[in-house]
Amino acid sequence: MFKTAAVVALALAFAANAAHAQSDAQVYESAIAEAARICPGHSKERTTPGIRAVPVGALRVLAQRSYTMCPDRRLDAATPAVWYGAAGVFAWNPDNKSAVKLIAGKVDAMTRKEEFPAETLVWKADGSEARGVVVPMFEPRPRPAGAY
C-alpha cells in the first residue's frame, strides 16, 4: 500500500515539475495539443487565440490540474464564457471577439486564487456572472476506436 502511494506521489510530482520545466512556447503548444485531444470544437484557428491570450503561469496551473480550455461555438453572444467545473474545462465562443479577453481574464483570476468550484459558472459578455441561464453541456471529443 505504501509503495503504491509513493509511486503515485512521485508520478504527480514529476508531472508538476514537467509542466514547470517546459518553456513558455512549449506550455502554449501543450495546451493547444490538449485542447485538440479533448475539445469537440477544436481547430487551430479557433483554439489558438483563446489559449495564447492566457498568461503562461495560468496555463501551467491548468496543466498541473489537468484542466483545459475549449472553444465552443454553441455558446451565445450573451453568455460567451463558461467554466465547467465537473469537467475541468473553460470554454468560450471563438466567434465572439470579446470572449477571448473575457475567458483569459477569468482563467487568470481563478488560477491566481486556485479556486475552481465544482459547479458550472457562466459569464455574461460584460464579465458578470450569469445566473439561471442554460448553456450546452460539455461533452469531450470521442476517442477513436481502440484508443486508451
C-alpha positions in Angstrom: 0.0 0.0 0.0 2.8 2.4 1.0 4.7 1.6 -2.1 1.7 2.3 -4.4 1.1 5.7 -2.6 4.8 6.6 -3.0 4.7 5.8 -6.7 1.6 7.9 -7.2 3.1 10.8 -5.3 6.3 10.5 -7.3 4.4 10.5 -10.6 2.3 13.5 -9.6 5.4 15.4 -8.5 7.1 14.5 -11.8 4.1 15.8 -13.8 4.0 19.0 -11.9 7.7 19.5 -12.4 7.4 18.7 -16.1 4.8 21.5 -16.6 7.3 23.9 -14.9 10.3 22.6 -16.9 8.7 23.4 -20.2 9.5 26.7 -22.0 6.7 29.2 -22.3 6.3 28.2 -26.0 6.0 24.6 -25.0 3.4 25.3 -22.4 1.2 27.1 -25.1 1.8 24.3 -27.6 0.9 21.6 -24.9 -2.3 23.5 -24.0 -3.3 23.6 -27.7 -2.5 19.9 -28.1 -4.6 19.0 -25.1 -7.5 21.1 -26.5 -7.1 19.1 -29.8 -7.4 15.9 -27.8 -10.4 16.9 -25.6 -12.4 19.6 -27.4 -15.0 18.7 -29.9 -15.0 22.3 -31.3 -11.2 22.4 -31.7 -9.4 23.8 -34.7 -6.1 25.6 -34.5 -7.7 28.8 -35.8 -10.4 28.8 -33.1 -8.3 27.4 -30.2 -5.0 29.2 -30.5 -6.2 32.9 -29.9 -8.0 31.9 -26.7 -5.1 29.9 -25.3 -2.5 32.5 -26.3 -4.4 35.2 -24.5 -3.9 33.5 -21.2 -0.7 34.2 -19.2 1.7 31.2 -19.3 1.6 30.9 -15.5 -2.1 30.4 -15.6 -1.7 27.7 -18.2 0.9 26.0 -16.0 -1.7 25.8 -13.2 -4.3 24.4 -15.6 -1.8 21.7 -16.8 -1.0 20.7 -13.2 -4.7 20.2 -12.5 -5.4 18.5 -15.9 -7.8 21.3 -16.8 -8.1 22.6 -20.3 -9.6 25.3 -22.5 -12.0 24.7 -25.3 -13.6 26.9 -28.0 -17.3 26.3 -28.2 -19.3 27.9 -30.9 -22.6 26.7 -29.3 -22.2 29.5 -26.6 -24.2 32.6 -27.5 -23.2 36.2 -27.5 -25.0 37.0 -24.3 -23.1 34.2 -22.3 -19.9 33.6 -24.2 -17.7 32.1 -21.5 -18.2 29.1 -19.2 -16.3 27.1 -16.5 -17.5 23.5 -16.5 -16.3 22.6 -13.0 -17.2 18.9 -13.2 -15.2 18.5 -16.4 -12.4 20.9 -15.6 -12.9 22.9 -18.8 -13.0 26.6 -19.6 -15.0 27.3 -22.7 -15.5 30.4 -24.8 -17.3 31.3 -28.0 -14.4 31.9 -30.5 -16.7 33.8 -32.9 -17.3 36.5 -30.2 -14.2 38.7 -30.3 -14.6 39.9 -26.7 -15.0 36.3 -25.4 -11.2 35.7 -25.8 -10.3 38.5 -23.5 -13.1 37.6 -21.1 -12.1 33.9 -20.8 -8.4 34.8 -20.4 -9.3 37.2 -17.6 -11.4 34.5 -15.8 -8.8 31.8 -16.2 -6.1 34.2 -14.9 -8.2 35.2 -11.9 -9.2 31.7 -11.0 -5.7 30.3 -11.3 -4.3 33.1 -9.1 -6.8 32.2 -6.3 -6.6 28.5 -7.1 -10.4 28.4 -6.7 -12.1 26.0 -9.1 -15.7 25.3 -8.0 -17.3 22.0 -8.9 -20.3 23.7 -10.4 -20.7 25.3 -13.8 -20.1 29.1 -13.9 -21.4 31.1 -16.8 -20.3 34.7 -17.6 -22.1 37.4 -19.5 -20.3 39.3 -22.2 -19.7 42.1 -19.7 -17.8 39.7 -17.4 -20.5 39.4 -14.7 -21.8 36.1 -13.6 -25.0 34.9 -15.3 -27.4 33.1 -13.0 -30.3 30.9 -14.0 -29.2 30.5 -17.7 -28.9 27.3 -19.6 -25.7 26.5 -21.6 -24.9 23.4 -23.6 -23.4 20.6 -21.6 -19.7 20.0 -22.2 -19.0 16.7 -23.9 -15.4 15.8 -24.6 -14.3 14.7 -28.1 -15.0 11.0 -28.6 -11.9 8.9 -28.5 -11.0 7.0 -31.7 -12.0 3.3 -31.7 -9.3 1.3 -29.9 -7.7 4.3 -28.2 -7.0 4.1 -24.5 
